[in-house]
Structures are given as C-alpha cells and as structure tokens.
Amino acid sequence: MDRKHKKLLIVALILAVALAVSLFYNFYDGEGEPVADLEEKLEYREREYEQRIDSLERTLEELRVVKEVPPLLDERQIKNLQEKGLDDPVKDLREDLMEDPDLITQEGVLGGTMGFYFSEGIHILNERWVLAYFEDGHVGGAMLLRYDVLPGGDIKWEVIDDWTY
C-alpha cells in the first residue's frame, strides 16, 4: 500500500470513528440508555433542565428572606394607619418602600443595583417598624426601619440598622 492510500485509509478511519461517536451521542442519553428519536431526546433534556431549574429556585428561595409572612398589625393598628391616610396599610407601606431604594446604604456588586425587589420580603412588624429584605441579584441583606405616616398618607422612613450577608 502506498503512502497516498495509507493517508486516505487513516482519514476514512477517523471519519468513521467520529461518525460512530456522533451517532452514539445522538441516540443515547448520558447514562447509556437508547433514545428512540431526537424529539424524545429533546424532551428528556428539557425535563432534566426543568428539574435543575426547580432545584436552583428552591435553593434561592431558602437563601432569601422573602417567604410571605402575615403582617403583625392588629385591627387597631390597621385602623390607625387608615385614619392617617393609608387605604391598605400593608400594600401601601410595601409599595412605598419598594419605590425608595436610596434608603439602602450598601453598594451593589458586579454591576447590580440594590433594591427592595420582593414585596413578600417586606415584613410589617407593627405600627412603627418594618423588617425588609434587599438585594442586588448577587448579595442581599436585611434592614430594620422605622416609619411614620404623615398627614395625607405620606410615609417617612428612617433606617435603624442594616446588615448585608
């Protein structure tokens, strides 16, 4: 066999191996189980990724302090806040705070912007204090605030303490 034929044979063998590996990869999942067709393989991969996403979302929820906690306001406190001008005290307080990210003194990292992004992370403790979760998408923290409802329903916020973790 001359040199030219040997090169052609080597190229043919390399192509055959590449084709075999490609076929195996396309028709078997990562655990050596055959996959009947490409649609089934795609569905298999989609389910796999959905499970990973669900797992990551559960982990993220565990790390954040954003689980819904019933407000600790009693009926008397709610009535007092309504008399000061808040129609729905819990909703109004949460929305007002979410619109005031300048209260957060911590700087965002990696290009993130600190904010109160989850209304469920804003816990109305009573007629005077709020515990609020804040984050920038990379790091988060908690803040204890005092609030006063001014005439006409305007809300004045004062940061008591904050902590980034």
C-alpha positions in Angstrom: 0.0 0.0 0.0 1.5 3.3 -1.0 1.6 6.4 1.1 -1.4 8.1 -0.5 -3.7 5.1 0.2 -2.5 4.9 3.8 -3.4 8.6 4.3 -6.9 8.0 2.8 -7.4 5.0 5.0 -6.4 6.9 8.1 -8.8 9.8 7.2 -11.5 7.3 6.5 -11.0 5.6 9.9 -11.0 9.0 11.7 -14.3 9.9 9.9 -15.8 6.5 10.8 -14.9 6.9 14.5 -16.2 10.5 14.5 -19.5 9.3 12.9 -19.8 6.5 15.4 -19.3 8.8 18.4 -21.7 11.3 16.9 -24.4 8.6 16.4 -23.9 7.2 19.9 -24.2 10.7 21.3 -27.3 11.5 19.3 -29.1 8.2 20.1 -28.1 7.5 23.7 -28.6 9.6 26.8 -25.8 10.3 29.3 -26.4 7.0 31.1 -26.1 4.7 28.1 -29.8 4.3 27.6 -31.0 4.5 24.0 -33.2 7.4 23.0 -35.7 6.5 20.2 -35.6 9.7 18.3 -34.4 13.3 18.5 -37.7 14.6 19.8 -37.6 12.1 22.7 -34.0 13.1 23.4 -35.0 16.8 23.4 -37.9 16.2 25.8 -35.6 14.2 28.0 -33.1 17.1 28.2 -35.9 19.6 28.8 -37.2 17.6 31.7 -33.6 17.4 33.1 -33.1 21.1 32.8 -36.5 21.9 34.3 -35.6 19.8 37.3 -32.3 21.6 37.7 -34.0 25.0 37.4 -36.7 23.9 40.0 -33.9 22.8 42.4 -32.0 26.1 41.9 -35.2 28.1 42.5 -35.9 26.2 45.7 -32.4 26.8 46.9 -32.6 30.5 46.1 -35.9 30.8 48.0 -34.3 29.2 51.0 -31.5 31.7 50.9 -33.7 34.7 50.6 -35.9 36.1 53.4 -38.9 36.5 51.1 -41.4 34.0 52.2 -44.8 35.6 52.8 -45.3 36.4 56.5 -48.6 37.7 57.7 -48.4 41.3 58.9 -48.1 41.6 62.6 -50.5 44.5 62.6 -53.6 44.0 64.6 -57.0 45.5 63.7 -56.5 48.6 65.8 -53.1 49.4 64.2 -54.6 48.9 60.7 -57.4 51.3 61.6 -55.0 53.9 63.0 -52.9 53.7 59.8 -56.1 54.0 57.7 -57.1 57.1 59.6 -53.7 58.6 58.8 -54.4 58.2 55.1 -53.3 54.6 54.1 -56.1 52.8 52.3 -54.4 49.4 52.5 -51.6 49.8 55.1 -49.7 46.7 54.3 -49.8 47.2 50.5 -49.2 50.9 50.7 -46.2 50.5 53.1 -44.6 47.8 50.9 -45.1 49.8 47.7 -43.7 53.0 49.2 -40.6 51.3 50.5 -40.0 49.5 47.2 -40.0 52.9 45.5 -37.3 54.2 47.8 -34.1 52.1 47.2 -32.0 55.2 48.2 -32.5 54.1 51.8 -30.1 51.2 51.2 -26.6 52.3 52.0 -24.9 49.2 50.8 -23.4 49.3 47.4 -24.3 46.7 44.7 -21.6 44.4 43.4 -20.8 43.1 40.0 -22.9 45.8 38.4 -26.0 45.0 40.4 -28.3 47.7 41.9 -29.6 47.3 45.4 -33.3 47.4 45.8 -36.4 46.1 47.6 -37.4 43.7 44.8 -39.8 41.4 46.7 -42.9 42.7 48.4 -43.0 39.4 50.4 -39.6 40.3 51.8 -41.0 43.4 53.4 -42.4 42.4 56.8 -44.6 45.0 58.6 -43.8 44.3 62.3 -46.1 46.8 63.8 -47.4 50.4 63.6 -43.8 51.7 63.7 -41.3 49.2 62.4 -40.6 47.2 59.2 -38.0 44.5 58.6 -37.1 44.5 54.9 -35.0 42.2 52.7 -32.9 43.9 50.0 -30.5 42.7 47.3 -28.8 43.4 44.0 -29.0 39.9 42.5 -25.6 38.9 43.9 -25.7 39.8 47.6 -28.6 40.5 49.9 -29.3 42.0 53.3 -31.9 42.9 55.8 -32.9 46.3 57.2 -34.9 47.4 60.2 -36.7 50.7 59.5 -38.9 53.0 61.5 -41.8 54.7 59.6 -44.2 57.5 60.3 -47.3 58.2 58.4 -47.6 61.9 57.8 -50.9 63.8 57.2 -52.3 62.8 53.8 -50.7 59.4 53.8 -47.2 60.3 53.0 -44.7 57.9 54.6 -41.4 59.0 56.2 -38.7 56.3 56.5 -35.8 56.1 58.9 -33.1 53.3 58.8 -32.5 51.9 62.3 -30.0 49.2 61.2 -29.0 47.1 58.2 -26.9 44.1 57.6 -25.5 42.5 54.4 -24.9 38.8 54.2 
